[in-house]
Amino acid sequence: APPAGVFDQTRGLLTYIEREFPGAFHEGVRYGCVAGRSVQGKPRGGNWEEFVASQSYKPVCGDAEAWGDGIVPVQSATLEGAENLVVDDVRHSMYSKGLWYGDEECLDLWAPMLE
């Protein structure tokens, strides 16, 4: 959840979930998370994609310079106690340049987590 004083663009959802259901909450449930690590947020001095990422990351995790998929920072896409997979060069949108979560090459990496 975003730190105190930072606008929560999820309208309180992240704060609620972290408070009520921390980490891998239910015993006996296997949790899996996939995060992309392709864009570091740069509020100043970066390119357009890095600037947009910084504006997305800051309200979610409080760190405008985090790494993520261009929309969701890695630390917000992973869960303590879960099987976490961080995939380099994966972007949030299928319309972005490069690899997307739904591309076959990426699916081959995370689909086995469903077995």
C-alpha positions as CSV (number, residue, x, y, z in Angstrom):
1,A,0.0,0.0,0.0
2,P,1.1,3.5,-0.5
3,P,2.8,5.3,2.5
4,A,0.8,7.7,4.5
5,G,0.2,11.0,2.8
6,V,0.5,9.6,-0.7
7,F,-2.7,9.5,-2.8
8,D,-3.9,5.9,-3.1
9,Q,-5.0,5.5,-6.7
10,T,-6.7,2.2,-5.8
11,R,-9.1,4.2,-3.6
12,G,-8.0,2.3,-0.5
13,L,-8.2,-1.2,-1.9
14,L,-4.5,-2.0,-1.5
15,T,-4.5,-0.6,2.1
16,Y,-7.6,-2.7,2.9
17,I,-6.2,-5.9,1.4
18,E,-2.9,-5.6,3.1
19,R,-4.6,-4.9,6.5
20,E,-7.2,-7.6,6.3
21,F,-5.4,-10.3,4.2
22,P,-1.6,-9.9,4.8
23,G,0.8,-12.0,2.7
24,A,-0.3,-15.4,1.6
25,F,-3.3,-15.2,4.0
26,H,-5.1,-18.6,3.7
27,E,-3.2,-21.7,4.9
28,G,-3.3,-24.5,2.4
29,V,-3.7,-22.1,-0.6
30,R,-0.9,-21.9,-3.1
31,Y,-0.3,-18.3,-4.1
32,G,1.6,-17.4,-7.3
33,C,2.5,-13.9,-8.5
34,V,4.1,-12.7,-11.7
35,A,5.7,-9.3,-12.0
36,G,7.4,-7.7,-14.9
37,R,10.7,-5.8,-14.4
38,S,11.3,-3.7,-17.5
39,V,10.9,0.0,-16.7
40,Q,12.4,1.9,-13.9
41,G,10.4,5.0,-13.0
42,K,12.2,8.3,-13.6
43,P,10.2,11.4,-12.6
44,R,12.9,13.6,-14.1
45,G,15.5,13.1,-16.8
46,G,14.1,9.9,-18.3
47,N,12.1,9.2,-21.4
48,W,8.3,9.3,-21.7
49,E,7.8,5.6,-20.7
50,E,10.0,6.1,-17.6
51,F,8.1,9.2,-16.6
52,V,4.7,7.5,-17.0
53,A,5.9,4.6,-14.9
54,S,7.1,6.9,-12.2
55,Q,3.7,8.5,-12.0
56,S,2.0,5.1,-11.8
57,Y,4.5,3.6,-9.2
58,K,4.5,6.5,-6.8
59,P,0.8,6.3,-5.8
60,V,0.9,2.5,-5.5
61,C,4.1,1.9,-3.5
62,G,5.4,5.3,-2.7
63,D,8.6,5.0,-4.8
64,A,8.6,6.8,-8.1
65,E,11.9,5.3,-9.0
66,A,10.9,1.6,-8.5
67,W,11.2,-1.0,-11.1
68,G,8.1,-2.6,-12.6
69,D,6.2,-3.4,-15.8
70,G,5.5,0.2,-16.6
71,I,2.3,0.4,-14.6
72,V,2.7,-1.9,-11.6
73,P,5.9,-1.8,-9.5
74,V,7.5,-5.2,-8.7
75,Q,7.0,-4.8,-4.9
76,S,3.3,-4.3,-5.4
77,A,2.9,-7.3,-7.8
78,T,4.5,-9.8,-5.4
79,L,3.3,-11.2,-2.2
80,E,5.1,-12.4,0.9
81,G,4.8,-16.1,1.3
82,A,3.8,-16.7,-2.3
83,E,5.7,-18.2,-5.2
84,N,6.9,-15.0,-6.9
85,L,8.2,-14.9,-10.4
86,V,9.9,-11.7,-11.6
87,V,10.3,-11.6,-15.4
88,D,12.8,-9.2,-17.0
89,D,11.7,-7.2,-20.0
90,V,7.9,-7.8,-19.5
91,R,5.6,-4.9,-19.9
92,H,2.0,-4.4,-18.5
93,S,0.3,-3.8,-21.8
94,M,0.1,-5.9,-24.9
95,Y,0.3,-2.5,-26.8
96,S,3.7,-1.6,-25.3
97,K,6.9,-2.3,-27.1
98,G,8.5,-5.6,-26.2
99,L,7.2,-8.6,-24.3
100,W,3.8,-8.8,-22.6
101,Y,2.6,-11.2,-20.0
102,G,0.3,-12.9,-22.5
103,D,2.9,-13.5,-25.2
104,E,3.8,-17.1,-25.7
105,E,7.4,-16.7,-24.6
106,C,6.2,-15.2,-21.3
107,L,3.4,-17.6,-20.8
108,D,5.9,-20.5,-21.0
109,L,7.6,-18.9,-18.0
110,W,4.6,-18.4,-15.7
111,A,1.9,-20.9,-16.8
112,P,3.6,-23.8,-15.0
113,M,2.8,-22.1,-11.8
114,L,-0.9,-23.0,-12.4
115,E,-0.2,-26.8,-12.3
